[in-house]
Amino acid sequence: MEGDVSFMCPKCGKAKIVRTKHERKLATQYTCPECGFTGPN
Ligand SMILES: [Zn+2]
């Protein structure tokens, strides 16, 4: 969907993290399912 972003986990590089425009706007935290890393963006 337009505005969505996806990227590999910056810590372990194993998991693909997808965030929607809506989630970024709300500054929703993400959690890596592989290593548990959390981050704001
Ligand atoms: Zn990770």
mmCIF file of the protein (N, C-alpha, C, O) and its ligand, coordinates in Angstrom:
data_MODEL
# 
_entry.id   MODEL 
# 
loop_
_entity.id 
_entity.type 
_entity.pdbx_number_of_molecules 
1 polymer     1 
2 non-polymer 1 
# 
_entity_poly.entity_id                      1 
_entity_poly.type                           'polypeptide(L)' 
_entity_poly.nstd_linkage                   no 
_entity_poly.nstd_monomer                   no 
_entity_poly.pdbx_seq_one_letter_code       MEGDVSFMCPKCGKAKIVRTKHERKLATQYTCPECGFTGPN 
_entity_poly.pdbx_seq_one_letter_code_can   MEGDVSFMCPKCGKAKIVRTKHERKLATQYTCPECGFTGPN 
_entity_poly.pdbx_strand_id                 A 
# 
loop_
_entity_poly_seq.entity_id 
_entity_poly_seq.num 
_entity_poly_seq.mon_id 
_entity_poly_seq.hetero 
1 1  MET n 
1 2  GLU n 
1 3  GLY n 
1 4  ASP n 
1 5  VAL n 
1 6  SER n 
1 7  PHE n 
1 8  MET n 
1 9  CYS n 
1 10 PRO n 
1 11 LYS n 
1 12 CYS n 
1 13 GLY n 
1 14 LYS n 
1 15 ALA n 
1 16 LYS n 
1 17 ILE n 
1 18 VAL n 
1 19 ARG n 
1 20 THR n 
1 21 LYS n 
1 22 HIS n 
1 23 GLU n 
1 24 ARG n 
1 25 LYS n 
1 26 LEU n 
1 27 ALA n 
1 28 THR n 
1 29 GLN n 
1 30 TYR n 
1 31 THR n 
1 32 CYS n 
1 33 PRO n 
1 34 GLU n 
1 35 CYS n 
1 36 GLY n 
1 37 PHE n 
1 38 THR n 
1 39 GLY n 
1 40 PRO n 
1 41 ASN n 
# 
loop_
_struct_asym.id 
_struct_asym.entity_id 
A 1 
B 2 
# 
loop_
_chem_comp.id 
_chem_comp.type 
_chem_comp.mon_nstd_flag 
ALA 'L-peptide linking' y 
ARG 'L-peptide linking' y 
ASN 'L-peptide linking' y 
ASP 'L-peptide linking' y 
CYS 'L-peptide linking' y 
GLN 'L-peptide linking' y 
GLU 'L-peptide linking' y 
GLY 'peptide linking'   y 
HIS 'L-peptide linking' y 
ILE 'L-peptide linking' y 
LEU 'L-peptide linking' y 
LYS 'L-peptide linking' y 
MET 'L-peptide linking' y 
PHE 'L-peptide linking' y 
PRO 'L-peptide linking' y 
SER 'L-peptide linking' y 
THR 'L-peptide linking' y 
TYR 'L-peptide linking' y 
VAL 'L-peptide linking' y 
ZN  non-polymer         . 
# 
_pdbx_entity_nonpoly.entity_id   2 
_pdbx_entity_nonpoly.name        ? 
_pdbx_entity_nonpoly.comp_id     ZN 
# 
_pdbx_nonpoly_scheme.asym_id         B 
_pdbx_nonpoly_scheme.entity_id       2 
_pdbx_nonpoly_scheme.mon_id          ZN 
_pdbx_nonpoly_scheme.ndb_seq_num     1 
_pdbx_nonpoly_scheme.pdb_seq_num     101 
_pdbx_nonpoly_scheme.auth_seq_num    101 
_pdbx_nonpoly_scheme.pdb_mon_id      ZN 
_pdbx_nonpoly_scheme.auth_mon_id     ZN 
_pdbx_nonpoly_scheme.pdb_strand_id   A 
_pdbx_nonpoly_scheme.pdb_ins_code    . 
# 
loop_
_atom_site.group_PDB 
_atom_site.id 
_atom_site.type_symbol 
_atom_site.label_atom_id 
_atom_site.label_alt_id 
_atom_site.label_comp_id 
_atom_site.label_asym_id 
_atom_site.label_entity_id 
_atom_site.label_seq_id 
_atom_site.pdbx_PDB_ins_code 
_atom_site.Cartn_x 
_atom_site.Cartn_y 
_atom_site.Cartn_z 
_atom_site.occupancy 
_atom_site.B_iso_or_equiv 
_atom_site.pdbx_formal_charge 
_atom_site.auth_seq_id 
_atom_site.auth_comp_id 
_atom_site.auth_asym_id 
_atom_site.auth_atom_id 
_atom_site.pdbx_PDB_model_num 
ATOM   1   N  N  . MET A 1 1  ? 0.846  -1.200  0.000  1.00 0.00 ? 1   MET A N  1 
ATOM   2   C  CA . MET A 1 1  ? 0.000  0.000   0.000  1.00 0.00 ? 1   MET A CA 1 
ATOM   3   C  C  . MET A 1 1  ? 0.882  1.251   0.000  1.00 0.00 ? 1   MET A C  1 
ATOM   4   O  O  . MET A 1 1  ? 1.962  1.240   0.589  1.00 0.00 ? 1   MET A O  1 
ATOM   5   N  N  . GLU A 1 2  ? 0.457  2.276   -0.621 1.00 0.00 ? 2   GLU A N  1 
ATOM   6   C  CA . GLU A 1 2  ? 1.246  3.502   -0.720 1.00 0.00 ? 2   GLU A CA 1 
ATOM   7   C  C  . GLU A 1 2  ? 1.508  4.098   0.659  1.00 0.00 ? 2   GLU A C  1 
ATOM   8   O  O  . GLU A 1 2  ? 0.601  4.207   1.484  1.00 0.00 ? 2   GLU A O  1 
ATOM   9   N  N  . GLY A 1 3  ? 2.741  4.475   0.894  1.00 0.00 ? 3   GLY A N  1 
ATOM   10  C  CA . GLY A 1 3  ? 3.096  5.050   2.179  1.00 0.00 ? 3   GLY A CA 1 
ATOM   11  C  C  . GLY A 1 3  ? 3.645  4.040   3.154  1.00 0.00 ? 3   GLY A C  1 
ATOM   12  O  O  . GLY A 1 3  ? 4.209  4.406   4.186  1.00 0.00 ? 3   GLY A O  1 
ATOM   13  N  N  . ASP A 1 4  ? 3.481  2.751   2.829  1.00 0.00 ? 4   ASP A N  1 
ATOM   14  C  CA . ASP A 1 4  ? 4.030  1.727   3.700  1.00 0.00 ? 4   ASP A CA 1 
ATOM   15  C  C  . ASP A 1 4  ? 5.538  1.624   3.493  1.00 0.00 ? 4   ASP A C  1 
ATOM   16  O  O  . ASP A 1 4  ? 6.048  1.876   2.401  1.00 0.00 ? 4   ASP A O  1 
ATOM   17  N  N  . VAL A 1 5  ? 6.219  1.259   4.530  1.00 0.00 ? 5   VAL A N  1 
ATOM   18  C  CA . VAL A 1 5  ? 7.649  1.040   4.404  1.00 0.00 ? 5   VAL A CA 1 
ATOM   19  C  C  . VAL A 1 5  ? 7.987  -0.328  4.966  1.00 0.00 ? 5   VAL A C  1 
ATOM   20  O  O  . VAL A 1 5  ? 7.365  -0.786  5.925  1.00 0.00 ? 5   VAL A O  1 
ATOM   21  N  N  . SER A 1 6  ? 8.973  -0.977  4.366  1.00 0.00 ? 6   SER A N  1 
ATOM   22  C  CA . SER A 1 6  ? 9.441  -2.245  4.905  1.00 0.00 ? 6   SER A CA 1 
ATOM   23  C  C  . SER A 1 6  ? 10.958 -2.230  4.897  1.00 0.00 ? 6   SER A C  1 
ATOM   24  O  O  . SER A 1 6  ? 11.587 -1.663  4.003  1.00 0.00 ? 6   SER A O  1 
ATOM   25  N  N  . PHE A 1 7  ? 11.518 -2.847  5.884  1.00 0.00 ? 7   PHE A N  1 
ATOM   26  C  CA . PHE A 1 7  ? 12.972 -2.863  5.997  1.00 0.00 ? 7   PHE A CA 1 
ATOM   27  C  C  . PHE A 1 7  ? 13.382 -4.048  6.847  1.00 0.00 ? 7   PHE A C  1 
ATOM   28  O  O  . PHE A 1 7  ? 12.582 -4.591  7.609  1.00 0.00 ? 7   PHE A O  1 
ATOM   29  N  N  . MET A 1 8  ? 14.625 -4.437  6.708  1.00 0.00 ? 8   MET A N  1 
ATOM   30  C  CA . MET A 1 8  ? 15.124 -5.530  7.522  1.00 0.00 ? 8   MET A CA 1 
ATOM   31  C  C  . MET A 1 8  ? 15.464 -5.000  8.909  1.00 0.00 ? 8   MET A C  1 
ATOM   32  O  O  . MET A 1 8  ? 15.831 -3.837  9.074  1.00 0.00 ? 8   MET A O  1 
ATOM   33  N  N  . CYS A 1 9  ? 15.335 -5.864  9.889  1.00 0.00 ? 9   CYS A N  1 
ATOM   34  C  CA . CYS A 1 9  ? 15.649 -5.488  11.259 1.00 0.00 ? 9   CYS A CA 1 
ATOM   35  C  C  . CYS A 1 9  ? 17.071 -4.920  11.332 1.00 0.00 ? 9   CYS A C  1 
ATOM   36  O  O  . CYS A 1 9  ? 18.015 -5.574  10.889 1.00 0.00 ? 9   CYS A O  1 
ATOM   37  N  N  . PRO A 1 10 ? 17.233 -3.724  11.878 1.00 0.00 ? 10  PRO A N  1 
ATOM   38  C  CA . PRO A 1 10 ? 18.561 -3.111  11.949 1.00 0.00 ? 10  PRO A CA 1 
ATOM   39  C  C  . PRO A 1 10 ? 19.519 -3.819  12.892 1.00 0.00 ? 10  PRO A C  1 
ATOM   40  O  O  . PRO A 1 10 ? 20.729 -3.595  12.837 1.00 0.00 ? 10  PRO A O  1 
ATOM   41  N  N  . LYS A 1 11 ? 18.991 -4.659  13.742 1.00 0.00 ? 11  LYS A N  1 
ATOM   42  C  CA . LYS A 1 11 ? 19.845 -5.350  14.701 1.00 0.00 ? 11  LYS A CA 1 
ATOM   43  C  C  . LYS A 1 11 ? 20.324 -6.698  14.188 1.00 0.00 ? 11  LYS A C  1 
ATOM   44  O  O  . LYS A 1 11 ? 21.522 -6.976  14.161 1.00 0.00 ? 11  LYS A O  1 
ATOM   45  N  N  . CYS A 1 12 ? 19.364 -7.538  13.779 1.00 0.00 ? 12  CYS A N  1 
ATOM   46  C  CA . CYS A 1 12 ? 19.738 -8.897  13.374 1.00 0.00 ? 12  CYS A CA 1 
ATOM   47  C  C  . CYS A 1 12 ? 19.705 -9.090  11.864 1.00 0.00 ? 12  CYS A C  1 
ATOM   48  O  O  . CYS A 1 12 ? 20.344 -10.004 11.342 1.00 0.00 ? 12  CYS A O  1 
ATOM   49  N  N  . GLY A 1 13 ? 18.970 -8.243  11.163 1.00 0.00 ? 13  GLY A N  1 
ATOM   50  C  CA . GLY A 1 13 ? 18.914 -8.343  9.714  1.00 0.00 ? 13  GLY A CA 1 
ATOM   51  C  C  . GLY A 1 13 ? 18.188 -9.566  9.187  1.00 0.00 ? 13  GLY A C  1 
ATOM   52  O  O  . GLY A 1 13 ? 18.271 -9.864  7.996  1.00 0.00 ? 13  GLY A O  1 
ATOM   53  N  N  . LYS A 1 14 ? 17.488 -10.270 10.037 1.00 0.00 ? 14  LYS A N  1 
ATOM   54  C  CA . LYS A 1 14 ? 16.823 -11.516 9.630  1.00 0.00 ? 14  LYS A CA 1 
ATOM   55  C  C  . LYS A 1 14 ? 15.335 -11.335 9.340  1.00 0.00 ? 14  LYS A C  1 
ATOM   56  O  O  . LYS A 1 14 ? 14.756 -12.038 8.511  1.00 0.00 ? 14  LYS A O  1 
ATOM   57  N  N  . ALA A 1 15 ? 14.744 -10.396 10.026 1.00 0.00 ? 15  ALA A N  1 
ATOM   58  C  CA . ALA A 1 15 ? 13.300 -10.243 9.908  1.00 0.00 ? 15  ALA A CA 1 
ATOM   59  C  C  . ALA A 1 15 ? 12.942 -8.977  9.149  1.00 0.00 ? 15  ALA A C  1 
ATOM   60  O  O  . ALA A 1 15 ? 13.547 -7.921  9.335  1.00 0.00 ? 15  ALA A O  1 
ATOM   61  N  N  . LYS A 1 16 ? 11.948 -9.111  8.294  1.00 0.00 ? 16  LYS A N  1 
ATOM   62  C  CA . LYS A 1 16 ? 11.460 -7.965  7.549  1.00 0.00 ? 16  LYS A CA 1 
ATOM   63  C  C  . LYS A 1 16 ? 10.355 -7.301  8.366  1.00 0.00 ? 16  LYS A C  1 
ATOM   64  O  O  . LYS A 1 16 ? 9.381  -7.935  8.774  1.00 0.00 ? 16  LYS A O  1 
ATOM   65  N  N  . ILE A 1 17 ? 10.538 -6.033  8.584  1.00 0.00 ? 17  ILE A N  1 
ATOM   66  C  CA . ILE A 1 17 ? 9.570  -5.284  9.376  1.00 0.00 ? 17  ILE A CA 1 
ATOM   67  C  C  . ILE A 1 17 ? 8.788  -4.368  8.443  1.00 0.00 ? 17  ILE A C  1 
ATOM   68  O  O  . ILE A 1 17 ? 9.370  -3.644  7.636  1.00 0.00 ? 17  ILE A O  1 
ATOM   69  N  N  . VAL A 1 18 ? 7.491  -4.408  8.562  1.00 0.00 ? 18  VAL A N  1 
ATOM   70  C  CA . VAL A 1 18 ? 6.635  -3.573  7.727  1.00 0.00 ? 18  VAL A CA 1 
ATOM   71  C  C  . VAL A 1 18 ? 5.883  -2.593  8.615  1.00 0.00 ? 18  VAL A C  1 
ATOM   72  O  O  . VAL A 1 18 ? 5.280  -2.953  9.626  1.00 0.00 ? 18  VAL A O  1 
ATOM   73  N  N  . ARG A 1 19 ? 5.949  -1.362  8.196  1.00 0.00 ? 19  ARG A N  1 
ATOM   74  C  CA . ARG A 1 19 ? 5.208  -0.351  8.949  1.00 0.00 ? 19  ARG A CA 1 
ATOM   75  C  C  . ARG A 1 19 ? 4.353  0.453   7.981  1.00 0.00 ? 19  ARG A C  1 
ATOM   76  O  O  . ARG A 1 19 ? 4.781  0.782   6.875  1.00 0.00 ? 19  ARG A O  1 
ATOM   77  N  N  . THR A 1 20 ? 3.173  0.753   8.404  1.00 0.00 ? 20  THR A N  1 
ATOM   78  C  CA . THR A 1 20 ? 2.281  1.530   7.555  1.00 0.00 ? 20  THR A CA 1 
ATOM   79  C  C  . THR A 1 20 ? 2.444  3.013   7.850  1.00 0.00 ? 20  THR A C  1 
ATOM   80  O  O  . THR A 1 20 ? 2.972  3.417   8.885  1.00 0.00 ? 20  THR A O  1 
ATOM   81  N  N  . LYS A 1 21 ? 1.980  3.785   6.921  1.00 0.00 ? 21  LYS A N  1 
ATOM   82  C  CA . LYS A 1 21 ? 2.025  5.233   7.077  1.00 0.00 ? 21  LYS A CA 1 
ATOM   83  C  C  . LYS A 1 21 ? 1.302  5.645   8.361  1.00 0.00 ? 21  LYS A C  1 
ATOM   84  O  O  . LYS A 1 21 ? 1.738  6.537   9.089  1.00 0.00 ? 21  LYS A O  1 
ATOM   85  N  N  . HIS A 1 22 ? 0.210  4.979   8.603  1.00 0.00 ? 22  HIS A N  1 
ATOM   86  C  CA . HIS A 1 22 ? -0.584 5.253   9.813  1.00 0.00 ? 22  HIS A CA 1 
ATOM   87  C  C  . HIS A 1 22 ? 0.233  4.978   11.067 1.00 0.00 ? 22  HIS A C  1 
ATOM   88  O  O  . HIS A 1 22 ? 0.210  5.762   12.015 1.00 0.00 ? 22  HIS A O  1 
ATOM   89  N  N  . GLU A 1 23 ? 0.948  3.872   11.068 1.00 0.00 ? 23  GLU A N  1 
ATOM   90  C  CA . GLU A 1 23 ? 1.751  3.524   12.241 1.00 0.00 ? 23  GLU A CA 1 
ATOM   91  C  C  . GLU A 1 23 ? 2.878  4.524   12.463 1.00 0.00 ? 23  GLU A C  1 
ATOM   92  O  O  . GLU A 1 23 ? 3.188  4.873   13.602 1.00 0.00 ? 23  GLU A O  1 
ATOM   93  N  N  . ARG A 1 24 ? 3.484  4.980   11.388 1.00 0.00 ? 24  ARG A N  1 
ATOM   94  C  CA . ARG A 1 24 ? 4.542  5.969   11.524 1.00 0.00 ? 24  ARG A CA 1 
ATOM   95  C  C  . ARG A 1 24 ? 3.995  7.283   12.073 1.00 0.00 ? 24  ARG A C  1 
ATOM   96  O  O  . ARG A 1 24 ? 4.627  7.949   12.894 1.00 0.00 ? 24  ARG A O  1 
ATOM   97  N  N  . LYS A 1 25 ? 2.829  7.628   11.608 1.00 0.00 ? 25  LYS A N  1 
ATOM   98  C  CA . LYS A 1 25 ? 2.215  8.869   12.058 1.00 0.00 ? 25  LYS A CA 1 
ATOM   99  C  C  . LYS A 1 25 ? 1.954  8.824   13.564 1.00 0.00 ? 25  LYS A C  1 
ATOM   100 O  O  . LYS A 1 25 ? 2.106  9.822   14.269 1.00 0.00 ? 25  LYS A O  1 
ATOM   101 N  N  . LEU A 1 26 ? 1.562  7.649   14.034 1.00 0.00 ? 26  LEU A N  1 
ATOM   102 C  CA . LEU A 1 26 ? 1.284  7.462   15.457 1.00 0.00 ? 26  LEU A CA 1 
ATOM   103 C  C  . LEU A 1 26 ? 2.546  7.142   16.249 1.00 0.00 ? 26  LEU A C  1 
ATOM   104 O  O  . LEU A 1 26 ? 2.511  7.024   17.474 1.00 0.00 ? 26  LEU A O  1 
ATOM   105 N  N  . ALA A 1 27 ? 3.671  7.002   15.526 1.00 0.00 ? 27  ALA A N  1 
ATOM   106 C  CA . ALA A 1 27 ? 4.941  6.642   16.160 1.00 0.00 ? 27  ALA A CA 1 
ATOM   107 C  C  . ALA A 1 27 ? 4.840  5.324   16.916 1.00 0.00 ? 27  ALA A C  1 
ATOM   108 O  O  . ALA A 1 27 ? 5.416  5.150   17.990 1.00 0.00 ? 27  ALA A O  1 
ATOM   109 N  N  . THR A 1 28 ? 4.089  4.400   16.319 1.00 0.00 ? 28  THR A N  1 
ATOM   110 C  CA . THR A 1 28 ? 3.946  3.074   16.902 1.00 0.00 ? 28  THR A CA 1 
ATOM   111 C  C  . THR A 1 28 ? 5.282  2.347   16.905 1.00 0.00 ? 28  THR A C  1 
ATOM   112 O  O  . THR A 1 28 ? 5.993  2.347   15.900 1.00 0.00 ? 28  THR A O  1 
ATOM   113 N  N  . GLN A 1 29 ? 5.620  1.739   18.006 1.00 0.00 ? 29  GLN A N  1 
ATOM   114 C  CA . GLN A 1 29 ? 6.866  0.992   18.066 1.00 0.00 ? 29  GLN A CA 1 
ATOM   115 C  C  . GLN A 1 29 ? 6.722  -0.337  17.332 1.00 0.00 ? 29  GLN A C  1 
ATOM   116 O  O  . GLN A 1 29 ? 5.636  -0.911  17.250 1.00 0.00 ? 29  GLN A O  1 
ATOM   117 N  N  . TYR A 1 30 ? 7.846  -0.807  16.803 1.00 0.00 ? 30  TYR A N  1 
ATOM   118 C  CA . TYR A 1 30 ? 7.837  -2.121  16.171 1.00 0.00 ? 30  TYR A CA 1 
ATOM   119 C  C  . TYR A 1 30 ? 8.718  -3.054  16.989 1.00 0.00 ? 30  TYR A C  1 
ATOM   120 O  O  . TYR A 1 30 ? 9.623  -2.617  17.700 1.00 0.00 ? 30  TYR A O  1 
ATOM   121 N  N  . THR A 1 31 ? 8.442  -4.318  16.874 1.00 0.00 ? 31  THR A N  1 
ATOM   122 C  CA . THR A 1 31 ? 9.244  -5.322  17.552 1.00 0.00 ? 31  THR A CA 1 
ATOM   123 C  C  . THR A 1 31 ? 9.663  -6.382  16.545 1.00 0.00 ? 31  THR A C  1 
ATOM   124 O  O  . THR A 1 31 ? 8.832  -6.935  15.824 1.00 0.00 ? 31  THR A O  1 
ATOM   125 N  N  . CYS A 1 32 ? 10.948 -6.654  16.505 1.00 0.00 ? 32  CYS A N  1 
ATOM   126 C  CA . CYS A 1 32 ? 11.455 -7.687  15.613 1.00 0.00 ? 32  CYS A CA 1 
ATOM   127 C  C  . CYS A 1 32 ? 11.060 -9.055  16.150 1.00 0.00 ? 32  CYS A C  1 
ATOM   128 O  O  . CYS A 1 32 ? 11.336 -9.356  17.311 1.00 0.00 ? 32  CYS A O  1 
ATOM   129 N  N  . PRO A 1 33 ? 10.419 -9.892  15.336 1.00 0.00 ? 33  PRO A N  1 
ATOM   130 C  CA . PRO A 1 33 ? 10.013 -11.219 15.794 1.00 0.00 ? 33  PRO A CA 1 
ATOM   131 C  C  . PRO A 1 33 ? 11.183 -12.175 15.981 1.00 0.00 ? 33  PRO A C  1 
ATOM   132 O  O  . PRO A 1 33 ? 11.043 -13.210 16.632 1.00 0.00 ? 33  PRO A O  1 
ATOM   133 N  N  . GLU A 1 34 ? 12.339 -11.834 15.413 1.00 0.00 ? 34  GLU A N  1 
ATOM   134 C  CA . GLU A 1 34 ? 13.511 -12.704 15.522 1.00 0.00 ? 34  GLU A CA 1 
ATOM   135 C  C  . GLU A 1 34 ? 14.309 -12.435 16.789 1.00 0.00 ? 34  GLU A C  1 
ATOM   136 O  O  . GLU A 1 34 ? 14.641 -13.361 17.529 1.00 0.00 ? 34  GLU A O  1 
ATOM   137 N  N  . CYS A 1 35 ? 14.615 -11.170 17.035 1.00 0.00 ? 35  CYS A N  1 
ATOM   138 C  CA . CYS A 1 35 ? 15.514 -10.859 18.146 1.00 0.00 ? 35  CYS A CA 1 
ATOM   139 C  C  . CYS A 1 35 ? 14.864 -9.992  19.214 1.00 0.00 ? 35  CYS A C  1 
ATOM   140 O  O  . CYS A 1 35 ? 15.455 -9.768  20.270 1.00 0.00 ? 35  CYS A O  1 
ATOM   141 N  N  . GLY A 1 36 ? 13.672 -9.507  18.959 1.00 0.00 ? 36  GLY A N  1 
ATOM   142 C  CA . GLY A 1 36 ? 12.972 -8.724  19.963 1.00 0.00 ? 36  GLY A CA 1 
ATOM   143 C  C  . GLY A 1 36 ? 13.341 -7.261  19.994 1.00 0.00 ? 36  GLY A C  1 
ATOM   144 O  O  . GLY A 1 36 ? 12.908 -6.516  20.874 1.00 0.00 ? 36  GLY A O  1 
ATOM   145 N  N  . PHE A 1 37 ? 14.146 -6.851  19.026 1.00 0.00 ? 37  PHE A N  1 
ATOM   146 C  CA . PHE A 1 37 ? 14.523 -5.440  18.939 1.00 0.00 ? 37  PHE A CA 1 
ATOM   147 C  C  . PHE A 1 37 ? 13.293 -4.562  18.738 1.00 0.00 ? 37  PHE A C  1 
ATOM   148 O  O  . PHE A 1 37 ? 12.413 -4.878  17.937 1.00 0.00 ? 37  PHE A O  1 
ATOM   149 N  N  . THR A 1 38 ? 13.246 -3.459  19.475 1.00 0.00 ? 38  THR A N  1 
ATOM   150 C  CA . THR A 1 38 ? 12.149 -2.524  19.268 1.00 0.00 ? 38  THR A CA 1 
ATOM   151 C  C  . THR A 1 38 ? 12.707 -1.164  18.903 1.00 0.00 ? 38  THR A C  1 
ATOM   152 O  O  . THR A 1 38 ? 13.796 -0.789  19.337 1.00 0.00 ? 38  THR A O  1 
ATOM   153 N  N  . GLY A 1 39 ? 11.961 -0.438  18.110 1.00 0.00 ? 39  GLY A N  1 
ATOM   154 C  CA . GLY A 1 39 ? 12.429 0.868   17.708 1.00 0.00 ? 39  GLY A CA 1 
ATOM   155 C  C  . GLY A 1 39 ? 11.298 1.727   17.203 1.00 0.00 ? 39  GLY A C  1 
ATOM   156 O  O  . GLY A 1 39 ? 10.223 1.227   16.869 1.00 0.00 ? 39  GLY A O  1 
ATOM   157 N  N  . PRO A 1 40 ? 11.541 3.017   17.147 1.00 0.00 ? 40  PRO A N  1 
ATOM   158 C  CA . PRO A 1 40 ? 10.521 3.951   16.699 1.00 0.00 ? 40  PRO A CA 1 
ATOM   159 C  C  . PRO A 1 40 ? 10.448 4.107   15.190 1.00 0.00 ? 40  PRO A C  1 
ATOM   160 O  O  . PRO A 1 40 ? 9.425  4.538   14.657 1.00 0.00 ? 40  PRO A O  1 
ATOM   161 N  N  . ASN A 1 41 ? 11.529 3.756   14.496 1.00 0.00 ? 41  ASN A N  1 
ATOM   162 C  CA . ASN A 1 41 ? 11.477 3.932   13.045 1.00 0.00 ? 41  ASN A CA 1 
ATOM   163 C  C  . ASN A 1 41 ? 12.519 3.026   12.384 1.00 0.00 ? 41  ASN A C  1 
ATOM   164 O  O  . ASN A 1 41 ? 12.643 3.019   11.159 1.00 0.00 ? 41  ASN A O  1 
HETATM 165 ZN ZN . ZN  B 2 .  ? 15.921 -8.499  14.721 1.00 0.00 2 101 ZN  A ZN 1 
# 
